[in-house]
């Protein structure tokens, strides 16, 4: 199923995407049997934004691991999970998104719930983000990829990345020109999803700099439900 109109830039859709799912508070009386967290304070519905938001199930897709040794079906995740979308050559937004997930991973390891959350950063640059490159990137970012709760995901091709990340998840990414430039970059949407063990979105943090304390608190509520 193709998501709604893809977000065209990190500044598009105005106020709607600027606050999408990022507020921790809920409106009294709002509930959804598929999620634990109450609906966040906002002036729109989940169906109004291009990405899966509060109360919606994530797309039923499978994505390869970097070595292509196996595929991960995202709806089969057995723990709450954090998903984000990145590329390793990014010098601006992506290091912040990955650092946030790394810090939450460290918090989980230090506070005894490492087996109760899974991290899935998904690259939209499979041409350069090979298994070796992602291994080196993990070292650069001090990510514990040896832990079972962290798994980079790498669509098998540029076309597959577009199909999954852009068409299914509604996350825009656009490569800079010219096509033959070695150090090309991307403009892209900044999005982190907190997904429960049934594959439903508890929070969509639409921010270039997600607040890790908010995510940790939201994750605790979901974990303990």
C-alpha positions as CSV (number, residue, x, y, z in Angstrom):
1,X,0.0,0.0,0.0
2,X,1.4,3.4,-1.0
3,X,1.4,6.0,1.8
4,X,-0.3,9.4,1.4
5,X,1.5,12.1,-0.5
6,X,5.2,12.0,0.4
7,X,6.6,14.8,2.5
8,X,8.5,17.0,0.1
9,X,11.1,18.5,2.4
10,X,12.0,18.8,6.1
11,X,10.0,22.0,6.2
12,X,7.0,21.0,4.2
13,X,3.4,20.6,5.4
14,X,4.0,23.5,7.8
15,X,2.7,23.1,11.3
16,X,1.3,19.6,10.9
17,X,4.7,17.9,10.5
18,X,6.4,20.3,12.9
19,X,4.5,18.8,15.8
20,X,3.6,15.4,14.5
21,X,3.6,13.0,17.5
22,X,6.3,14.9,19.3
23,X,4.3,16.1,22.2
24,X,4.1,13.8,25.2
25,X,0.7,14.8,26.5
26,X,-2.6,13.2,25.5
27,X,-6.1,14.5,25.4
28,X,-8.4,13.2,28.1
29,X,-10.7,10.5,26.9
30,X,-8.8,9.8,23.7
31,X,-7.9,6.1,23.3
32,X,-7.1,3.5,20.8
33,X,-7.0,-0.2,21.7
34,X,-4.0,-0.8,19.5
35,X,-1.7,1.5,21.4
36,X,-0.7,2.3,25.0
37,X,0.1,6.0,24.8
38,X,-2.8,8.4,24.5
39,X,-3.1,10.5,21.4
40,X,-0.6,13.4,21.5
41,X,-1.9,17.0,21.6
42,X,-2.2,18.0,17.9
43,X,-4.6,19.7,15.5
44,X,-4.7,16.9,12.9
45,X,-5.4,13.2,12.5
46,X,-2.8,10.5,11.8
47,X,-4.3,10.1,8.4
48,X,-3.4,13.7,7.5
49,X,0.4,13.0,7.4
50,X,2.4,10.9,4.9
51,X,4.1,8.7,7.5
52,X,2.6,6.1,9.8
53,X,1.6,8.1,12.9
54,X,-0.1,7.5,16.3
55,X,-2.4,4.4,16.2
56,X,-1.5,3.3,12.7
57,X,0.3,0.1,11.9
58,X,3.6,0.3,10.1
59,X,3.8,-1.1,6.6
60,X,4.0,-4.8,6.2
61,X,7.5,-4.9,4.6
62,X,10.7,-6.9,5.0
63,X,14.1,-5.3,4.7
64,X,17.5,-6.9,4.3
65,X,20.3,-6.8,6.9
66,X,23.5,-5.2,5.6
67,X,25.1,-8.5,4.6
68,X,21.8,-9.6,3.0
69,X,22.0,-12.8,5.2
70,X,18.4,-12.4,6.2
71,X,15.4,-10.2,6.0
72,X,13.6,-8.6,8.9
73,X,9.8,-8.4,8.6
74,X,9.1,-5.3,10.6
75,X,5.7,-6.4,11.8
76,X,7.2,-9.5,13.3
77,X,9.3,-7.5,15.9
78,X,8.6,-9.1,19.3
79,X,9.6,-6.0,21.4
80,X,8.8,-2.3,21.2
81,X,11.1,-0.8,18.6
82,X,12.6,2.5,17.5
83,X,12.9,3.0,13.8
84,X,14.7,5.9,12.0
85,X,15.9,6.6,8.5
86,X,19.4,7.8,7.7
87,X,22.5,7.6,5.5
88,X,26.0,7.3,6.9
89,X,27.6,10.1,4.9
90,X,25.2,12.7,6.3
91,X,26.9,15.5,8.3
92,X,23.9,17.2,9.8
93,X,20.7,15.5,10.8
94,X,21.6,11.8,10.7
95,X,24.4,11.8,13.3
96,X,21.9,13.4,15.7
97,X,19.2,10.8,15.0
98,X,21.7,7.9,15.4
99,X,23.3,9.4,18.5
100,X,19.8,9.7,20.1
101,X,19.2,6.0,19.4
102,X,22.7,5.1,20.7
103,X,22.1,7.0,23.9
104,X,18.8,5.2,24.4
105,X,20.5,1.9,23.7
106,X,23.1,2.8,26.4
107,X,20.3,3.7,28.8
108,X,18.6,0.4,28.2
109,X,21.8,-1.6,28.8
110,X,22.6,0.4,32.0
111,X,19.0,0.0,33.4
112,X,18.3,-3.6,32.7
113,X,15.8,-3.5,29.8
114,X,18.2,-4.1,26.8
115,X,16.2,-7.1,25.8
116,X,12.9,-5.2,25.8
117,X,13.6,-2.8,23.0
118,X,15.0,-3.1,19.5
119,X,16.7,-0.4,17.3
120,X,16.3,-0.4,13.5
121,X,18.1,2.4,11.7
122,X,17.3,2.0,8.0
123,X,19.6,3.5,5.3
124,X,18.2,5.0,2.1
125,X,21.7,4.9,0.5
126,X,22.4,1.2,0.0
127,X,24.9,2.0,-2.8
128,X,27.4,3.4,-0.3
129,X,26.1,2.0,3.0
130,X,27.6,-1.5,2.6
131,X,28.1,-3.9,5.4
132,X,31.7,-2.8,5.8
133,X,30.7,0.9,5.7
134,X,28.0,0.4,8.3
135,X,30.4,-1.5,10.5
136,X,32.8,1.4,10.4
137,X,30.0,3.9,10.9
138,X,28.9,2.0,14.1
139,X,32.4,2.4,15.4
140,X,32.4,6.1,14.6
141,X,29.1,6.6,16.4
142,X,30.0,4.3,19.3
143,X,27.1,2.0,18.6
144,X,27.0,-1.4,20.2
145,X,26.2,-3.4,17.1
146,X,27.2,-6.6,18.9
147,X,24.1,-6.3,21.0
148,X,21.1,-8.2,19.8
149,X,18.9,-5.2,20.1
150,X,20.6,-3.1,17.4
151,X,20.2,-4.0,13.7
152,X,21.0,-1.7,10.8
153,X,18.6,-2.3,7.9
154,X,19.7,-1.9,4.2
155,X,17.3,-2.2,1.3
156,X,18.8,-4.3,-1.4
157,X,18.9,-1.5,-4.1
158,X,18.2,2.1,-4.7
159,X,14.8,1.2,-6.1
160,X,14.0,-1.0,-3.1
161,X,14.9,1.9,-0.8
162,X,12.5,4.2,-2.6
163,X,9.7,1.5,-2.5
164,X,10.1,0.9,1.2
165,X,11.2,4.2,2.8
166,X,9.5,6.7,0.5
167,X,6.5,4.9,-0.9
168,X,5.6,2.8,2.2
169,X,6.8,4.9,5.1
170,X,6.3,8.3,3.5
171,X,9.8,9.5,4.3
172,X,11.2,11.7,1.6
173,X,14.8,11.5,0.5
174,X,16.2,13.2,-2.6
175,X,19.8,12.8,-3.8
176,X,21.7,15.9,-4.8
177,X,22.9,16.5,-8.3
178,X,24.8,15.7,-10.4
179,X,24.3,12.0,-10.4
180,X,28.0,11.2,-10.9
181,X,29.2,13.3,-8.0
182,X,31.2,11.0,-5.6
183,X,30.2,12.7,-2.4
184,X,26.5,13.2,-3.2
185,X,24.2,14.1,-0.3
186,X,20.5,13.9,0.4
187,X,17.8,16.2,1.5
188,X,15.4,14.1,3.6
189,X,12.8,13.9,6.3
190,X,13.8,13.5,9.9
191,X,11.6,10.9,11.6
192,X,11.9,8.5,14.5
193,X,9.1,6.0,15.2
194,X,8.3,4.3,18.5
195,X,6.5,1.1,17.5
196,X,4.9,-1.3,19.9
197,X,5.3,-5.1,19.7
198,X,2.2,-5.4,17.6
199,X,3.6,-3.1,15.0
200,X,1.5,0.0,15.8
201,X,3.0,3.5,16.1
202,X,2.9,4.8,19.6
203,X,4.8,8.0,18.7
204,X,6.1,9.6,15.5
205,X,8.9,12.1,16.6
206,X,9.1,14.5,13.7
207,X,12.2,16.3,14.8
208,X,15.8,16.8,13.6
209,X,16.8,16.5,17.3
210,X,14.5,14.1,19.2
211,X,14.4,14.5,22.9
212,X,15.8,11.3,24.2
213,X,14.4,11.7,27.7
214,X,10.9,12.0,26.2
215,X,11.5,8.9,24.1
216,X,12.8,7.0,27.2
217,X,9.7,7.9,29.2
218,X,7.4,7.0,26.4
219,X,9.2,3.7,25.8
220,X,9.0,2.9,29.5
221,X,5.2,3.3,29.4
222,X,5.0,1.1,26.3
223,X,7.3,-1.6,27.8
224,X,5.4,-1.8,31.1
225,X,2.0,-2.0,29.6
